[in-house]
Amino acid sequence: MKILKKLIAAVALVPALALASGATHPLDKAPDRTTDMAALQNGAKLFVNYCLNCHSASAMRYNRLRDIGLTEDQIKQNLLFTGEKVGDLMKNTLSAKDAKAWFGAVPPDLSVIARAKASEAGTGADWLYTYLRTYYKDESRPTGWNNLVFPNVGMPHVLWELQGVRTAKFVEEKDAHDASKSVHKFSGFETVASGKLSAAEYDNAVGDLVAYLQWMGEPAQNTRKRLGVIVLIFMAVLATLAWRLNASIWKEVK
């Protein structure tokens, strides 16, 4: 019951934060890798190493990662670092008090973040994929980082070692709706320090991480889709047989 309440609170909080951010940056299309076991495994590794330090996924157990091809030994050796058991929920050890002191708010649970971020602008995966690739250095912010998708974001750029450090360039233009006002339009990034990965490698890694977040939001989604296809095929065959049987019966009547 406690887990359910936390999930409801997290889902309720995320859209509010998105609206408050006033983000207008267009979303890039996230690659669809929810059936790619290698991508999901790499995404799970990135999630545990970079996200689970502050965020939790309290609706997911480590042993559910067997569904993406990992054995219990692989989970124990590569994804468990602080004494957790394979059957434990994916929770962090960050206290709410410390989280509020460091970030200004408790980081939301990420169990269903890919579903919660969906909007008319794009899917939740599109939002996450663009968000994790549009961080830039901003010394005016408390964390030293800002984001194009979520302006004035409280979360620092946890993947900066992989992507590197970039600054954003803006140009001043007249507001399309009010000529007396000016707006700053994003015009590109400038690399200050290179990361461990190239730009293409980083985008690929983020694609894997987002795919895992998608899968985690509904681990049974691929099974559901396969069953849906099977049911539709069965109904089509059944309808065809019924149609032919009906035609045969009425032929004899005539």
Phi and psi in degrees as a GROMACS rama.xvg file:
@    title "Ramachandran Plot"
@    xaxis  label "Phi"
@    yaxis  label "Psi"
@TYPE xy
-62.8563  -40.1774  LYS-2
-62.4259  -42.881  ILE-3
-61.8999  -41.7626  LEU-4
-63.4611  -40.0295  LYS-5
-64.4688  -40.9011  LYS-6
-65.0772  -42.055  LEU-7
-62.7132  -41.6706  ILE-8
-64.8722  -40.3921  ALA-9
-66.0738  -44.2738  ALA-10
-65.3237  -36.0712  VAL-11
-69.1526  -33.0782  ALA-12
-75.8405  -39.5113  LEU-13
-61.1234  -48.6351  VAL-14
-62.0003  -35.3956  PRO-15
-62.9299  -41.5458  ALA-16
-64.4382  -39.8983  LEU-17
-64.1134  -42.1288  ALA-18
-67.0526  -38.9625  LEU-19
-66.7367  -26.7165  ALA-20
-70.2225  -25.5493  SER-21
68.0457  28.9152  GLY-22
-68.6943  136.337  ALA-23
-129.089  2.53392  THR-24
-67.0772  131.907  HIS-25
-63.7964  146.419  PRO-26
-91.52  138.845  LEU-27
-86.1974  150.211  ASP-28
-75.0244  123.961  LYS-29
-77.6509  141.376  ALA-30
-67.1956  143.129  PRO-31
-89.8195  104.503  ASP-32
-126.681  23.5488  ARG-33
-70.1245  -10.2995  THR-34
-111.119  4.64487  THR-35
-93.0905  103.61  ASP-36
-61.9327  -39.927  MET-37
-63.9135  -41.9228  ALA-38
-65.2561  -42.6491  ALA-39
-64.7076  -38.9346  LEU-40
-65.328  -42.6516  GLN-41
-66.2541  -38.2007  ASN-42
-63.023  -39.6707  GLY-43
-64.0572  -39.2577  ALA-44
-63.427  -45.1642  LYS-45
-64.3061  -39.6919  LEU-46
-62.0875  -46.7938  PHE-47
-66.3103  -39.1395  VAL-48
-78.9099  -31.7811  ASN-49
-116.618  -24.4104  TYR-50
-103.943  -35.9857  CYS-51
-72.5528  -8.47659  LEU-52
-67.7889  -33.0775  ASN-53
-115.71  -36.6943  CYS-54
-96.5094  159.223  HIS-55
-116.336  166.197  SER-56
-134.644  72.71  ALA-57
-72.1766  -2.45786  SER-58
-100.53  1.90456  ALA-59
-119.412  134.371  MET-60
-103.395  148.194  ARG-61
-58.1236  -37.6518  TYR-62
-69.1616  -12.4515  ASN-63
-71.2932  -15.1961  ARG-64
-68.6188  -8.80351  LEU-65
-64.4347  -23.5911  ARG-66
-68.8745  -18.1271  ASP-67
-106.176  19.8126  ILE-68
96.3799  4.90881  GLY-69
-90.4253  141.26  LEU-70
-87.8833  165.87  THR-71
-62.1061  -37.3821  GLU-72
-63.624  -41.8389  ASP-73
-64.3577  -39.4549  GLN-74
-64.0575  -45.4075  ILE-75
-63.3296  -43.8342  LYS-76
-77.5174  -30.9066  GLN-77
-112.284  -17.5416  ASN-78
-125.225  -6.32772  LEU-79
-111.027  119.329  LEU-80
-122.169  -20.7824  PHE-81
-122.555  35.6581  THR-82
86.9771  9.57604  GLY-83
-69.3106  161.682  GLU-84
-105.846  158.066  LYS-85
-59.7342  -29.5959  VAL-86
-87.5799  1.00694  GLY-87
-76.0977  157.342  ASP-88
-74.7903  154.513  LEU-89
-81.2022  85.4896  MET-90
-118.512  153.054  LYS-91
-99.8996  175.794  ASN-92
-106.234  8.08385  THR-93
-73.6591  125.269  LEU-94
-77.4755  153.411  SER-95
-61.9587  -35.3917  ALA-96
-64.015  -46.8259  LYS-97
-66.0742  -39.1529  ASP-98
-61.6212  -43.7101  ALA-99
-65.8916  -37.1151  LYS-100
-68.2075  -38.0789  ALA-101
-85.1708  -40.3974  TRP-102
-114.189  -9.18607  PHE-103
88.1342  -11.6539  GLY-104
-161.152  158.51  ALA-105
-75.7128  124.487  VAL-106
-56.1199  133.657  PRO-107
-67.9803  154.248  PRO-108
-67.0617  138.888  ASP-109
-102.488  11.506  LEU-110
-55.5675  -41.4413  SER-111
-124.682  27.2806  VAL-112
-61.5159  -34.8127  ILE-113
-68.3875  -24.9672  ALA-114
-87.8003  -35.0119  ARG-115
-68.9491  -26.4128  ALA-116
-89.5531  0.35253  LYS-117
-66.9227  141.411  ALA-118
-155.302  -175.97  SER-119
-66.4762  -17.8061  GLU-120
-78.0207  -21.0246  ALA-121
162.092  179.522  GLY-122
-74.3642  167.277  THR-123
-62.4961  -33.5079  GLY-124
-65.4505  -39.8674  ALA-125
-61.6867  -43.4286  ASP-126
-61.4392  -48.9212  TRP-127
-64.52  -41.6243  LEU-128
-62.2765  -42.6997  TYR-129
-73.2353  -42.8913  THR-130
-56.9683  -47.4881  TYR-131
-73.1651  -8.22511  LEU-132
-111.825  4.35198  ARG-133
-123.953  30.1243  THR-134
-77.1015  148.834  TYR-135
-149.76  155.486  TYR-136
-70.6964  131.598  LYS-137
-147.196  100.234  ASP-138
-66.9003  -13.952  GLU-139
-77.2381  -14.3637  SER-140
-90.1334  148.366  ARG-141
-56.2768  -36.8336  PRO-142
-88.1577  -10.7186  THR-143
86.3488  4.8916  GLY-144
-131.543  153.884  TRP-145
-139.586  174.837  ASN-146
-146.701  141.095  ASN-147
-72.3209  -37.989  LEU-148
-76.9234  -35.0719  VAL-149
-127.604  78.4911  PHE-150
-55.9667  140.642  PRO-151
60.9407  33.5437  ASN-152
-62.24  145.923  VAL-153
-86.5987  -19.182  GLY-154
-82.2689  129.485  MET-155
-71.6803  170.222  PRO-156
-83.7822  92.4512  HIS-157
-71.7104  -17.2684  VAL-158
-100.888  17.5351  LEU-159
-63.3107  -31.1776  TRP-160
-63.9282  -30.8276  GLU-161
-80.7794  -44.3156  LEU-162
-83.947  -32.9806  GLN-163
101.204  -174.123  GLY-164
-110.562  128.683  VAL-165
-130.882  152.726  ARG-166
-112.409  155.311  THR-167
-103.685  141.537  ALA-168
-106.275  135.214  LYS-169
-127.7  147.75  PHE-170
-118.557  146.281  VAL-171
-89.1966  128.431  GLU-172
-134.028  160.187  GLU-173
-71.4185  140.135  LYS-174
-65.5847  129.637  ASP-175
-64.368  -24.905  ALA-176
-99.1015  -17.0296  HIS-177
-147.875  101.465  ASP-178
-63.1546  -17.7379  ALA-179
-80.919  -8.37352  SER-180
-112.787  155.873  LYS-181
-118.425  150.833  SER-182
-128.315  152.783  VAL-183
-98.6374  116.914  HIS-184
-103.207  132.596  LYS-185
-64.2686  133.502  PHE-186
-123.258  -3.32258  SER-187
147.575  171.189  GLY-188
-106.755  153.697  PHE-189
-127.204  124.955  GLU-190
-76.7942  126.1  THR-191
-96.9783  -40.7855  VAL-192
-145.94  133.479  ALA-193
-72.7082  151.001  SER-194
-98.6845  -174.267  GLY-195
-71.1166  -23.0452  LYS-196
-114.551  152.978  LEU-197
-73.5565  170.536  SER-198
-58.9485  -43.2938  ALA-199
-67.3292  -40.5719  ALA-200
-65.8892  -38.3743  GLU-201
-66.6235  -44.6718  TYR-202
-58.7955  -39.1064  ASP-203
-65.3665  -41.6693  ASN-204
-64.6391  -42.7914  ALA-205
-64.0775  -37.7729  VAL-206
-59.2387  -40.5693  GLY-207
-66.3303  -43.0769  ASP-208
-63.3066  -43.7634  LEU-209
-65.4749  -38.0287  VAL-210
-60.9802  -41.3174  ALA-211
-64.4873  -42.3687  TYR-212
-63.1213  -36.5761  LEU-213
-62.6607  -49.4508  GLN-214
-62.2703  -41.4785  TRP-215
-62.9556  -31.8177  MET-216
-64.7254  -25.476  GLY-217
-157.513  83.4461  GLU-218
-57.7907  -25.0975  PRO-219
-92.2038  9.64243  ALA-220
-62.1458  -38.3249  GLN-221
-69.1892  -37.8689  ASN-222
-64.3637  -42.2321  THR-223
-60.5506  -42.4842  ARG-224
-67.1423  -40.9666  LYS-225
-63.9759  -43.0172  ARG-226
-64.3023  -36.6819  LEU-227
-61.633  -42.2342  GLY-228
-64.8199  -43.9079  VAL-229
-61.232  -43.5258  ILE-230
-64.4332  -41.4788  VAL-231
-64.4609  -40.4673  LEU-232
-63.9096  -42.9241  ILE-233
-61.8344  -44.2743  PHE-234
-64.9052  -36.5953  MET-235
-66.0239  -43.7069  ALA-236
-63.9626  -44.0321  VAL-237
-62.5925  -41.6174  LEU-238
-64.9686  -38.5961  ALA-239
-65.0407  -44.6321  THR-240
-63.5037  -41.4608  LEU-241
-64.1576  -39.7853  ALA-242
-64.0503  -44.4069  TRP-243
-68.5613  -37.2794  ARG-244
-64.861  -41.4891  LEU-245
-62.6803  -42.4311  ASN-246
-63.467  -39.5784  ALA-247
-66.3002  -42.6385  SER-248
-63.9326  -46.8188  ILE-249
-70.0852  -23.4747  TRP-250
-65.787  -42.868  LYS-251
-66.9649  -36.296  GLU-252
-64.1733  -43.7954  VAL-253
